[in-house]
Amino acid sequence: MSASANRRAYIDWMRGLSVLFMIEAHTFDSWTRVVERSRPIWFWVSFIGGMAAPIFLFLAGVSVSMASAARARRSGDRKTAAWSVQKRGWEIFGLAFLFRLQTWVLSPGATVKGIFKADILNVMGPSIAAAAWIWGIFISRRMRLIAFGALACAFTYLTPVVRHAAWIAWLPDPVEWYIRPFPKLSVFTIFPWAGYVFAGAFLGELLTTVTTAAEEWRMNRWFVVAGVLLMLGGYGASFLPSLYPPGHSEFWTSSPTYFFMKMGVMLVLMGLIYIYVQRPFSAEPRNPAWSPMLEFGRSSLFVYWIHVEIVYGIFTYPLHRRLPIQWTLVAFLLFSALMYGATILKCRIVADWKAMRAVAQPA
């Protein structure tokens, strides 16, 4: 798979890493014995796996700004560029329901109501569309930065308030599932998860200003510094009295403090991945076109689509909650290799199909 000169390999690599985090989260959740989940190592298993969704949403936001800017440069039409990215967001939203329909067909006992469950694609799609719309209406980069930053903060700071608002209960069922967690029908909610998309769009705006490898290296150093400050600031803030009434904010779920600490982790991780992938200390800057992690990153939706049903569905039913944690680790590694093989096969099929279409077209 080739990468254009304008495509940041380290961003694809980071998305590929989040694919592994995602597979880890689902395999350990589905296959590990319940009794094993009280062991201290389970905290780190949960923390690492829990970083997959924030990274996916964050990088989706980064792509909104970068893709919109690139398409606007090519076409010279900002509105058309923004609309093309908006359409991609709505396509992802539509795929969310198609994915749940597949689950309903393949999973015994699944209910029709589950087709409307709020999951990560249900949040990601509308958030991408909204961020692209904002990108299109504000010509000034400063205004876009203000809008994206304000929305990222609003979604996280309003989460504890919204989750305890009485009026939410009056909303129709599918709408309520998107606003605050609902048992078995809300995996992800707009508050606070959409905030990661707008935070990513903010960072993507900054990345669109760099034009040289030296500028990008300087920008990523600043990302690391900002990430460390966010982590330290969030950790310190966790010991302060809460801004919300008692019982409204939970650190691991709805706390703005945890949101910004995860943002800090992602910024530091992005800077470290930039160093590893792009090698800014070398004589010539690198922007590799291929690696296993890049393949995962560029096929993240494909891997998400096929692996969830395998991990949780009837195909691996004998493993469900039956493995000790060390054997789950072995199963996770083998399953990741299987998913990589499926990714390579998919890429070859797509490449052959494109080649056949090119030959079939008249000269």
C-alpha positions, 0 to 999 in steps of 0.5 A: 500500500503506497502512502502519499508524500502528504500522508503522515505515516506516524498518524496511521501507525498510531491508528494501527496501534489503537487497532491492537489495543482494541483487539486486546480489549475485546479478546480479554473482555470476552475470553478471560475468566471472571475470577481472573479479573480481580488480579492487579494486572487486570487494571493495566489490561483494562487501561491499555484496552480502554485507550483504543476508543479515545485514540480512534475518535481523536485521530478521526478528528485530526483527519477531519482538519487535515483531509478538509484542508488537503481537499480544499487545496486541490479543488479550490472550493472550501464548501465542497471539501468540507461537504465531502468529509461530512458525507464520510461522517454520515457514511460511518453513521450508516455503517454503524446500523449495518454493523448492528444489523449483522450482529442481530442476524449472526448472534442468537438471542440478539434483539431488534432494539440492539440494532439502535445501540449507541456504539463507537461508530454511532458517535464517531460518524455524526461527530466527524460530520459536525467537525467538518461542517464547522471547518467549512463555515469558519474561514479563519483558522483562529476561529476554527481553533476556538470552536474546536477547543470550546466544543472539546471542553464543553462535551467533557465539562457538561458530561456530569451535568447531562448524565444527571439531568431529569429532562433527558428521561423525556427523550425518545429511547434511541436519543437518550441512549446517545446522550447518557449511558443506558444498560446494554444499549449504550456502549459509547455516548456523545457526552463526553466521547464526541469531545475527543473528535473535536480535540483531534480536529483542534490538533489537526488544525495545528498540523496543517500549518507545518510545511517542513519536517523540521516544523513537524518535529518541533510541533510534536515536541510541543505536543509531548510537553503539552501532554505531560502538562495535561497528565500532571495537571489532571493528576493534581486536579483529581485531589481537588474538590469536585466542581459538581454536586456529590455523586455527579462525577465519577473519575473513571467514566465522566470526570473531565479530569480523566478526559484531559489525562487521557488527552495527555497520554495520547499527545505524549504517545503521538510524539513518541510514535513520531520519533520512532516512525519518522526518525527526526534525528536521522540524516534524512526524514522518513515517511515509510509507505509500508509496515504491519502497523501501517496496514492495520491503521489504514484498515482499522474499520475493516478490522473492527468490522470483522473481529467483534463478531468473531470475538463475541459471537458464536465462532469463539463461543467455547472460549467465552470467559473460560481462559486464564489470563496468561492463555488469553494473552496467547490467544490475543497474539494469535488472533492479532496475527489472524487479523493481520493476515485478513488485512493483507488478503483484503488489501490484495483483493482490493488492489487486484479489483482496481487493477482489473477495473483499470484494464477494463476501462477503454483507452 
